[in-house]
Amino acid sequence: MFANLRNKKIIVGVCGSIAAYKAVFLCRLLIREGAEVKVVLTESAATFVAPLTFSTLSKNPVFYQLSDANQWNNHVELGLWADLMIIAPVTASTMSKMASGNVDNMLLAVYLSAKCPVFFAPAMDLDMWQHPSTKKNVALLQSYGNYMIPVGKGELASGLNGEGRMAEPEEIMGFLQNYFSAGQSLKGKKVLITAGPTYEQIDPVRFIGNASSGKMGIAIADVFAAAGADVFLVLGPSSLQPKEKSITVIKVNSSDDMFLACESLFETSDIAVFAAAVADYKPKTISNQKIKKQDTEFVLEMTKTTDIAAELGKRKKSGQLTVGFALETNNELENAQKKLQKKHFDLLVLNSLNDAGAGFQTDTNKVTILDKVGDMKEYSLKPKTEVARDILDIVLLKMKSQ
């Protein structure tokens, strides 16, 4: 049933919760499906389920201390070993430490060392789950690229009834199966993605730019690469980098640089996502020396930059799929629909600076995705990593319909 889990290396992290018993069944299911499992416990988890239980099931040593028997346990090596890490159950306390980077046990050390995708399945009482600090930590963990497995509803250990139950092991298996299945959905596809701002030089020390961080485009690159695509990320000036090591990053500075890089990649790309905030204008001339302050006024003559998406859209071949972005401040839907047609996009992702939590520099975004045939889907505010997954889902559906 879960063939995609065969031979996968999976770390199961377990925190101190009454739901820790479910992790035993989760380990059993993973091993039954051919996964290689290593278990890391918090010390309080070891009071709920004995380490011997997990070591017997997994046929591997169980880790719950940074050192034992005068021997240091290598959390970095363990973090590099895994294809995936699932922390189930994860308590409110551990989520808080994960969000802040507070390492005081083996499980947290492994989490911060992990280079693989990390899933977490919360388990706690209703009031704890609904507390604003818990919600904030969940949002932070998702903004870091982690995957949350939703809590269930029902009777809780306190006797209350409501949200907070850890998902059942079979449900968790379904999430992991879907993740590894998605890892093949774009296999063999070449994807071009642009991200970040462009800087248009005025003189050797000054430029015209914008506040784009590149977070949205980088999140899309990570999600598409995790889906098996051969991703080429043309990235404007940004301090950020994608997590997926398979991504080819082409660093550029100006709109001209970005156009040349995209032009060389577009023809052989199956999918192109134009998420960069490219300058519309650039200085007509660039001074080769720093411009000195002299007069009370300074006039800078500007000229249009190459519209990268529009220019490459004219060269679009049958079978190619292009996705554009529109950041608007007024008449959002009308402007987005015009842009969708003018630039020959198959899909357009619209977001508005009028929506709190959307736009440049934020970890969240609120988007509407438009289709060239008139379909439209609105999404709630969510982490940009989740927005990227929504975009992937729409792209996959669009590819099937072509």
Buried (B, 14 or more C-beta within 10 A) or exposed (E): EBEBBEEBBBBBBBBBBEBBBBBBBBBBBBBEBEBBBBBBBBEBBBEBBEBEBBBEBBEEEBBBBBEEEEEEBBBEEBBEBBBBBBBBBBBBBBBBBBBEEEBEBBBBBBBBBBBBBBBBBBBBBBEBBEBEEBEEBBBBBBBBBBBBBEBBEEEBEBEEEBBBBBBBBEBBBBBBBEBBEBBEBBEEBBBBBBBBBBBBBBBEEBBBBBEBBBBBBBBBBBBBBBBBBBBBBBBBBBEBBBBBEEBEBBBBBBBBBBBBBBBEBBEEBBBBBBBBBBBEBBBEEBBEEEEEEEEEEEEEEEEEBBBBBBBBBEEBEEEBBBBBBBBBEEEBBEBBBEBBEEBBBBBBBBBBEEBEEBBBEBBBBBBBBBBBEEEEEEBEBBBBBBBBBBBBBBBEEBBEEE
